[in-house]
Amino acid sequence: MTGAGAPARLTVDEVRVEFGGIVALADLSFTVEERQICALIGPNGAGKTTLFNCVSRLYEPTAGTIRFGDTDLLGEPAHRIAAHGITRTFQNLALFPALTVLENVMLGAHAKREREHARRAQALEVLERLDLAHLASHHAAGLPYGTLKRVELARALAAHPRMLMLDEPAAGLTHSEVDELAELVRTLHTELDMSVLLVEHHMQMVMAISEKIVVLDFGSKIAEGTPTDISGDPRVIEAYLGHPDDREGA
């Protein structure tokens, strides 16, 4: 397990995923350094969520290795990934409508195998940080979509991750909510001293908060670099970004 003092670097090395002859990821390699915000972008079907699912151990790669610090993640079952310091959100909300906000967030702290009172305290602390404490006893059912996205983020944070994976967190949010989310991710990254791996189509948010961007197209990496590097890369413009006037919210 990646210990408290061990380097928490995610290393994806030659990862290949095939589904019935279709190549979803073609020998993908990149790293997310400790305390770095790295975005993974590309058109729909480029393989971004497939990579997330490999790290989360929901998918089994055909080849390659994925390491977090000194831990071989591909040798771990899915239920142990959070215990190694990696948590995630999903494109589609994965909350339990019949449970309260507090109960949903407490599920995220379950990976630490602590007693219920400790998990409750952790969940309440996260809800307070995300300005959701007043909704702790409210059932998830019926809450606004933007609020539910924050609840899912709170659940991912409840395990005190060293790397947080966000799968299209801005999807379905208003422009003002996207701006608030970008500021929140930036603040959490700093205050909680963690890495962030972000899959997102909202380019304004990606360019504003990312330190590194990895670009996929048809399962292959076509570019990697800083936001400035990526925004001017002809291959990326051709495959994904388009002309500058078309980029907002792409």
N, C-alpha and C positions, 0 to 999 in steps of 0.2 A: 504494500500500500504506500502511496505517496504520503510521507509524513509531514508534520507541520513545518519542518525546516527544509525539506527536500525541494529541489527545483520542480516547479509545476509547469513544465513545458509540454504542450501537445505536439506529438510528432506523427504525421500521417506519411507513410512511406510506401509508394508503389501500390496503393490500394486499388483493387480491381473488383467490380461487382457486375455479374452477368445474371440476367433473368431469362432463361430459356433461349439463350443465344443473343439476346439484346444486351449490349454493353451499356450499363448505367453509369459506371465510373471506369475510366480507362487509365489505370496506372497513375493515380493521383498522388502527388507528394506536396506537402507544405507543412509549415510549423506555425503554432501560435505560441509566442513567447510568454513567459510569466508576466502577468499584469498588463498584457497588451489587449487592445480592442482590434479584432480582426474580422472583417466582413467577407462573406462568401456570397458572390453575386453571379447572376447569369439568367438567361431566359428560363421560362417554365420548362421543366423536364431536363434541365442541364445536369442534375445530379446532386443538388445542394442538400435536399432533405435526405437523400440516400446516404450521404456522408454522415449526417447527423444520426441517422438510424444505425449506422455501423458503429459510431462512437458509443451510442447508447446500448448497443448489443441487441437491437431489435432485428438487424440484418447481419448475416454472416458473409463477409467478403469472400470472393473467389480466390483472391491472393492479396499479399501485402501485409503490413504491420501497422498497428496504431498503439502508440505508447503515451502515457501521461506520467511525466517524471520517470521513475524507474519501474513503472507498472506496465506490463503487457496487457492492455485492455481486452484484446481478443482472447485472452485466456481466462477472462472473468465472465460470470453470468450477468444478465441484465440487472438483477436486483442488487448487485454489489457495486454498480458504477457510481451511484450517489455517495456511497461510503468512501470511495476513492477521491471524492471532492469535485465531481462533475454532475451538474443538474441541468435541466432543460425545460423549455416551454414547447408547445406544439402549435402548428398552423391552425388546427381546429381545437377549440377549447376542450380540455380534458378534465373539467371539474365535475363534481357530483352535485346536481341541482338540489337534491333533498337534504344535503348536509349544510350546516352553517358555514359562513366564511371562515370562522375560526377552525372548524373541524376540517375543512378542505386544506387549509394551510398547515395544520398539524400533521396531515398525511405526508407533507414534504419533509418534516423533521423526523419521520419514522426511521429513515435510513441510519440515523445516528444510534439507534437502539437504546435510547434513553427512556427513563420513566415518564409516565404521562404528564406529570406536573412540570417536568423539565421541557417536554415538547410543547406544552401549552404556553409556558413562559417564552420560549423561543418564537412561537407563532405570534403571540401578542406583541413581542418586540418588533417583528418584521411588519406587522400590520400598522403599528404606530409609525414606523419609518416611512411607509407608503401612504400615510394619511387614510388608512382604512379601519382604524381601531373602532370607530363609531359603528361599523357594520359587522363587528365580530359575531354577534348573535343573530344576524340576518341570514336567512337561507339564500343560497346562491341563485336559486330560481327567481326570475323576475328582475334581477339587477341589470342595469344598463350594460351594453356590450363593452364599452370602454372600461367600466369598473371591473367587469369579469376578467378582462385582460390583465388588470393590475392584480387581481386576486391570484391568477395563475402565476404571475411573476413572483408574488409573495410566497406562494407554495414552493417555487424553485429556490427561493432564497432561504427558506426555513432550515435547510440542511447546511447552511453556511458553506456554500461551494467555493472552491478555489478557481473553478472555471464555470461560467454560466453560458449556456448555449440558448440563444433566442431565435426561434424559427418564425420569421415574419411577424414580429410583435406589433408592427404598425398597421397590419392589414385590417381594414374596416374602421380605422380611426379617422376622426376629423383632422383637418390641418392643425388646429390648435392642440388637439390631443397628441398628434405626432411630435409637435414641438416640445410639449411637456414630457413625452416619453424620451426623446433624445436627451433632454437635460437630466432626466432621472437616471438613465443608463450611465451617462457620464459621471454623475454624482456617486452612484452606487459603485462604479468601477474604482473610483478614487477612495471613497470612504471604507469600502469593504476589502480593498487591496486584492482584487481578483481579476482574472482574465475574462474576456467576453468574446465568444464566437457568434457572429451575427449573420443570419440569413435574412435579407430584406430587399424588397423591390423599390422602396421609397429612397431614391438616390440622394435627395437633399439631406435626409437623415444619415445615410451611409457616409457621404462625403464630410458631413459635419463632425462625426464622432470617431471615425475609424482611423487607426494608425497604419494599418495595412489592409489591402484588399486583394483577394484571390478571385479570379474570374474564371468561371466554367462555361463551356459550351459543348453540348452533346457528350457530357461526361469527361471531357478533357480540360485541363488547365490551359488557358490561352494567354493569361497574363497574371502578374503578381507584382505589387508595389504599393507605393503611397497613393493617397487619393489624387495627388497632382499627376503622378505617373499614369494612373489608370484613366483619368479623365481625358488625357491627350493621346492615349494609345489607339492607333488606327484600327487594330484588330478588335478592340473592345467596342469602339464606336460602331464598327460595321456589324458586329454580332449582337450588340445589346443596347448601348447607350443612345445611339442615333445622334442627331444634331443637337447642339446645346439647348436650343429652344424647346426640345421635346423631352428633356431629362426630368423635369420636376414630377415627382410621383411615379416615375417609370417603374 
